[in-house]
Amino acid sequence: MAFASSSSFGSSPASISSHDYVYISSSSEEDNHYWLLDVFTGIFLCLLVYKITAKLSSLLFNRYYGKLCRATRIEWNNRGFSTIHALLVSCTSFYLLVISDLFSEDSHEDPVVNRSSTLSNTVFGISIGYFVTDLAMIFWYFPALGGLQYVLHHGLSMFSIILSLLSGEVQIYVLMILFSEMTTPFVNLRWYLDAAGLKSCKLYIVNGIAMFFGWLVARILLFIYFFYHMWTHFDEVKEVLPLSFYTLLVVPPVLAMMNIIWFWKIVKGVVKTLTKARDNKKA
């Protein structure tokens, strides 16, 4: 990975200017970022996608959507904006971490852990709006949309994003965690197929395998790199604000443990699905 290398994949700092994402120096007073507007934008987009998901599903997939009970329809629509959020933050995180030179070692004077940009701040604000909306729905329909593990995951994620947004620190690590959201579309597709009664279709099996490898890369291997990067840059990490420092020491390990637990469940699910498919083929 090239999160902090001297140049990015397929590009050099000369080919991708920092103006592409408007780098904000930690010593600059030019950051007039209206992050509260981004939060409300995130909330609005979630509600909009929720309505659009319901409308499109009734038009395109009414054969399945129309048979669902009210509670399942709510979760179906909820997973619509969950998927869009995951695609948005994972793609933006990949761009900022890998393609741009924002976190390249020699591209800016500030330490890597102190770098931020208008684009990253915008995505953080929208992401906070998503977590606020999703948490509100989880509490309102508790525990239909997720139990305490989802409340813990969302709460820790939202707190870390808010802290990083307001301080402008450790955004590289928050972006790594947001990139792990790339697995969410696979998880949601698996739920959609299950809710529609299509667990026996080939897409369900293919998606399960893709979810396994996606989770392995984005939530297991990436977190190993996360801790390696933090260790090799610990001289910079220990200089951030105390709250940011201790949050960085506590939150990522908790999320990593949750990812491992969920990964084990995914492994068991994939093995069960493949075994069942093999037995059906023999029969």
Protein Blocks (a to p, Z undefined) as FASTA:
>chain_A
ZZlgcbdehiafklmcfklnopadfkbckbccdfklmmmmmmmmmmmmmmmmmmmmmmmm
mmmmmmpcfklmmmmmmmmmmmmmmmmmmmmmmmmmmmmmmlgmklpmbdfklgccfklm
mmmmmmmmmmmmmmmmmmmmocklocfklmmmmmmmmmmmmmmmmnopaklmmmmmmmmm
mmmmmmmmmmmmmmnopampmklmmmmmmmmmmmmmmmmmmmmmmmmmmmmmmmmmmmmc
fklmmmmmmmmmmmmmmmmmmmmmmmmmmmmmmmmmmmmmmZZ
